[in-house]
Amino acid sequence: MRKAWIVAVATLGAGLSFVMLLVVGVYVVAGNLANGIGGGGGPVALAKGAVPAAYQNLVQKWGNLCDAINPALLAAQLYQESGFNPKAQSPAAAQGIAQFIPGTWAVHGIDGDGDGDRDVWDPQDAIPSAASYDCSLAKDVKSAGGNPTENMLAAYNAGPYAVIRYGGVPPYDETRNYVKRITTLAESFAAPVTRVDPSEQAAGAIAYAQKKLGTPYLWGGNGTADQGGRFDCSGLTKAAYESVGIELPRVANDQYNAGPHPKRDELLPGDLVFFSDDLTDSRAIRHVGIYVGGGYMINAPRPGAVIRFDPIDTPDYFGATRVTEDGAKALPTSV
């Protein structure tokens, strides 16, 4: 029994040393990659599974309706408005996946699927209508200076007259925050065309998680004293990034939208890695861990287990997110 304990401790110690090397290394990698990384031109494709499969083709098609929008931007709006819930209804009577209020729908709703009916509750109509409305707003403010997409979003929030009056995004905090939130959130729905910037806080998040190795799992655990310092998977990742000043949502599938999505061969320590039984829909994600390199993550895997290293290359691997502070702030408070 004592021999087994010594072996376990030695193994854990080696693991901790491995992680600490990665924590140092991520700073070096970040410094080497930070310069010259950015978006590329050309058509915008959606990140794998970011939009539920039932709506992906619609968003990809209608997101190219005019130059002021793209599929990722349209996806960000739908996610912000309803979390892709076609039955969503707000206290202000906004309805459906695109959250049209009845008066706006009466004017801007279109028969997207050509069945002779304009149904705000049908995504086949509501998603094309959302794109059409965006393009209509863009046309209304085309004479204003500045970025056409930002002007369109500002018109959505503050009305076309305000955009025209100020010659671009008006100086309203609410409007400027809305424009930034949607354009930032759009980055998490777009398939990156180049490597994406590493998170400056990634190493600190890893350092936090590695200190929790060996802690028993607790469903719903947030690491509080009354819970014995225990975590579930998303509770651990939330606490790890909270330790470096980034506030993530509580649920794993919402954490997926906290930044852009590196490919498997572009993963860096600190990226969040996600797992799902449905690889076509990010809303079905059920597990998350923190990547540490070498094909391994730190995660709180399941009841009866402890926080530990596990491989990420499993059949249910969904994808990854490179958490950014702006990306986390852009997430809606509820979806």
C-alpha positions in Angstrom: 0.0 0.0 0.0 2.8 2.4 0.9 4.7 1.5 -2.3 1.6 2.3 -4.4 1.2 5.7 -2.6 4.8 6.6 -3.3 4.4 5.7 -7.0 1.3 7.8 -7.2 2.9 10.8 -5.6 6.0 10.5 -7.9 3.7 10.3 -10.9 1.7 13.3 -9.8 4.9 15.2 -9.1 6.2 14.5 -12.6 2.9 15.7 -13.9 3.1 18.9 -12.0 6.6 19.5 -13.3 5.4 18.9 -16.8 2.6 21.4 -16.4 4.9 24.0 -14.9 7.2 23.7 -17.9 4.2 24.3 -20.1 3.1 27.3 -18.0 6.5 28.9 -18.7 6.4 27.7 -22.3 3.1 29.3 -23.1 4.5 32.7 -22.4 7.3 32.0 -24.9 4.9 30.7 -27.5 2.6 33.7 -26.9 5.5 36.1 -27.5 6.5 34.3 -30.7 3.1 34.2 -32.1 1.6 37.5 -31.0 3.0 39.5 -33.9 1.6 39.3 -37.3 -1.4 37.1 -36.5 -4.7 38.3 -37.7 -7.8 37.6 -39.8 -7.6 36.9 -43.5 -9.7 38.1 -46.4 -12.2 36.2 -48.4 -15.5 34.5 -47.6 -16.3 33.8 -44.0 -16.9 30.2 -43.1 -18.6 29.0 -39.9 -16.5 27.2 -37.2 -17.3 23.5 -37.0 -20.5 22.9 -35.1 -20.7 26.5 -33.8 -24.2 26.8 -35.3 -26.6 23.9 -34.7 -26.7 21.7 -37.8 -30.4 22.4 -38.4 -29.6 26.1 -39.0 -26.0 26.0 -40.4 -26.9 26.0 -44.1 -29.5 28.8 -43.6 -27.0 31.0 -41.7 -24.2 30.3 -44.2 -26.5 31.1 -47.1 -28.3 34.2 -45.8 -25.2 35.5 -44.0 -23.9 36.4 -47.4 -26.9 38.4 -48.5 -25.1 41.7 -48.5 -21.6 43.1 -47.9 -22.4 44.4 -44.4 -23.0 41.0 -42.9 -21.4 37.6 -43.0 -22.4 34.2 -41.7 -20.4 34.5 -38.4 -22.0 37.9 -37.7 -25.5 36.6 -38.4 -24.8 33.6 -36.1 -23.6 36.0 -33.4 -26.8 38.0 -33.6 -29.0 34.9 -33.4 -26.9 33.5 -30.5 -27.1 36.9 -28.7 -30.8 37.2 -29.2 -32.0 33.6 -28.4 -29.2 31.1 -28.1 -30.6 29.5 -31.3 -33.9 28.8 -29.5 -36.8 29.0 -32.1 -39.3 29.2 -29.3 -37.7 32.0 -27.4 -40.0 34.8 -26.2 -38.9 37.8 -24.2 -40.8 39.9 -21.7 -40.9 42.7 -24.3 -42.8 40.3 -26.7 -39.8 39.6 -29.0 -40.4 36.3 -30.6 -38.5 33.4 -32.1 -34.9 32.6 -33.0 -34.3 36.2 -34.2 -36.4 37.9 -31.5 -38.5 40.1 -33.8 -41.1 42.3 -32.0 -44.5 42.0 -33.8 -44.3 45.5 -35.3 -40.9 44.9 -36.8 -41.8 41.5 -38.1 -44.9 43.0 -39.8 -42.7 45.2 -41.9 -39.5 43.1 -42.3 -40.6 39.5 -42.0 -40.1 37.6 -45.2 -41.2 34.2 -46.5 -37.8 32.6 -46.5 -38.8 29.1 -47.4 -41.4 30.1 -50.1 -44.3 28.2 -48.5 -46.6 31.2 -48.7 -46.4 32.0 -45.0 -44.3 34.4 -42.9 -43.9 32.7 -39.6 -41.8 34.4 -36.9 -41.5 31.1 -35.1 -40.1 29.2 -38.1 -36.3 29.6 -38.4 -36.7 29.0 -42.2 -38.4 32.4 -42.3 -36.9 34.1 -39.3 -33.2 33.6 -40.1 -33.6 35.0 -43.7 -35.7 37.8 -42.3 -32.9 38.7 -39.8 -30.4 38.9 -42.6 -32.8 40.9 -44.8 -33.4 43.3 -42.0 -29.7 43.8 -41.4 -29.1 44.5 -45.1 -32.1 46.9 -45.1 -30.5 48.8 -42.2 -27.1 48.8 -44.0 -28.8 50.4 -47.0 -30.5 53.0 -44.9 -27.1 54.2 -43.5 -24.9 53.7 -46.5 -24.2 57.4 -46.7 -22.7 57.5 -43.2 -18.9 57.3 -42.9 -17.0 54.6 -41.2 -17.4 50.8 -41.2 -20.6 49.6 -43.0 -21.0 46.6 -40.7 -20.6 48.7 -37.5 -23.0 51.3 -38.9 -25.6 48.6 -39.6 -25.2 47.2 -36.0 -25.5 50.7 -34.6 -28.6 51.3 -36.6 -30.1 48.1 -35.3 -29.5 49.3 -31.7 -30.0 53.1 -32.0 -31.9 53.6 -35.3 -30.7 54.7 -38.7 -31.3 58.4 -38.0 -28.7 58.4 -35.1 -26.1 56.8 -37.4 -26.7 59.3 -40.2 -26.8 62.2 -37.7 -23.3 61.4 -36.3 -21.8 60.1 -39.5 -21.2 56.6 -38.1 -21.6 54.8 -34.8 -23.2 57.4 -32.5 -21.5 58.3 -29.2 -23.9 56.3 -27.0 -22.3 53.9 -24.6 -25.1 51.3 -25.1 -24.7 51.4 -28.9 -20.9 51.3 -28.9 -21.0 48.4 -26.4 -23.5 46.6 -28.6 -21.4 47.0 -31.7 -18.3 45.7 -29.9 -20.2 42.8 -28.3 -21.6 41.5 -31.6 -18.4 42.0 -33.7 -16.3 40.3 -31.0 -18.8 37.4 -30.5 -18.8 36.9 -34.3 -15.1 35.8 -34.0 -16.2 32.8 -32.0 -18.5 31.7 -34.9 -16.0 32.1 -37.7 -13.6 29.4 -38.8 -10.2 31.1 -38.4 -8.2 31.4 -41.6 -4.9 31.9 -39.7 -3.6 31.0 -36.3 -5.3 33.0 -33.6 -3.6 35.0 -30.9 -2.8 33.1 -27.7 -4.5 34.3 -24.5 -2.2 36.2 -22.2 -4.0 34.8 -19.2 -3.6 31.1 -20.4 -0.6 30.3 -18.2 -2.3 31.6 -15.1 -5.4 29.5 -15.8 -3.2 26.4 -16.1 -1.3 27.2 -12.9 -4.7 27.5 -11.0 -6.0 24.2 -12.5 -2.8 22.2 -11.8 -3.0 23.2 -8.1 -6.4 21.4 -8.0 -5.1 18.0 -9.3 -6.3 15.2 -7.1 -9.4 17.1 -5.9 -12.6 15.0 -5.9 -15.2 15.7 -8.5 -18.5 17.3 -7.4 -21.5 17.8 -9.8 -22.3 21.5 -9.8 -19.1 22.2 -7.8 -17.6 25.7 -7.9 -14.8 25.1 -5.5 -16.4 27.0 -2.6 -15.6 26.2 1.0 -19.0 24.7 1.7 -18.4 22.3 -1.3 -15.1 21.2 0.1 -13.2 23.0 -2.7 -14.6 20.5 -5.2 -15.5 21.2 -8.9 -17.2 19.8 -11.9 -15.7 20.3 -15.3 -17.1 23.7 -16.2 -16.8 24.9 -12.6 -13.0 24.2 -12.8 -12.5 26.0 -16.1 -14.6 29.0 -14.9 -12.6 29.2 -11.6 -9.3 28.9 -13.5 -10.0 31.8 -15.8 -11.7 33.8 -13.0 -8.3 33.6 -11.2 -6.8 35.7 -14.0 -9.6 38.1 -14.3 -11.8 36.6 -17.0 -15.4 35.8 -16.1 -16.7 32.8 -18.0 -20.3 31.5 -18.1 -21.0 28.6 -15.8 -22.0 26.0 -18.4 -19.6 24.3 -20.8 -21.5 24.9 -24.0 -21.6 28.7 -23.3 -17.9 28.7 -22.5 -17.3 27.5 -26.1 -18.2 31.0 -27.4 -15.6 32.9 -25.3 -13.2 33.3 -28.1 -12.0 32.0 -31.5 -11.5 28.3 -32.3 -8.0 27.0 -33.0 -7.7 23.8 -35.0 -6.5 20.6 -33.4 -2.9 21.1 -34.6 -2.9 24.7 -33.5 -3.7 24.1 -29.8 -1.8 26.0 -27.1 -1.7 25.4 -23.4 -4.6 27.2 -21.8 -7.1 26.6 -24.6 -10.3 25.1 -23.5 -11.1 21.8 -25.1 -14.7 20.5 -25.5 -16.4 17.2 -25.9 -19.9 16.2 -27.1 -22.0 13.3 -28.2 -23.2 15.5 -31.1 -20.3 16.9 -33.1 -22.6 19.1 -35.2 -23.9 21.3 -32.5 -22.0 23.4 -29.9 -25.1 23.7 -27.8 -24.9 20.0 -27.1 -21.4 20.2 -25.6 -21.3 18.3 -22.3 -17.6 18.4 -21.1 -14.7 20.8 -21.0 -11.1 20.8 -19.9 -8.0 23.0 -20.0 -5.4 21.9 -22.6 -1.8 21.6 -21.2 0.0 20.3 -24.3 1.2 17.0 -25.6 -2.4 15.9 -26.3 -3.4 16.2 -22.6 -5.8 18.3 -20.6 -6.5 18.9 -16.9 -10.2 18.2 -16.2 -12.7 17.2 -13.6 -14.0 14.1 -15.5 -17.0 12.6 -13.7 -18.5 11.6 -10.3 -16.2 9.3 -8.4 -13.1 10.6 -10.1 -10.6 13.4 -9.2 -9.2 16.3 -11.2 -6.5 14.8 -13.3 -4.7 14.7 -16.7 -6.6 13.0 -19.5 -6.0 12.7 -23.3 -8.1 14.9 -25.5 -8.0 12.7 -28.7 -11.2 10.8 -28.1 -14.1 10.1 -30.5 -16.2 12.8 -28.7 -13.6 15.6 -29.0 -15.6 18.6 -30.4 -13.1 21.4 -30.6 -11.4 24.2 -28.7 -11.7 27.8 -27.8 -8.8 30.3 -27.2 -10.4 32.4 -24.4 -10.1 36.1 -24.7 -11.2 38.8 -22.3 -13.2 40.6 -24.9 -14.7 37.3 -26.1 -15.9 36.4 -22.6 -17.3 39.9 -22.0 -19.3 39.7 -25.3 -21.2 36.6 -24.2 -24.9 37.2 -23.4 -25.8 36.8 -19.8 -28.4 34.1 -20.6 -29.1 32.2 -23.8 
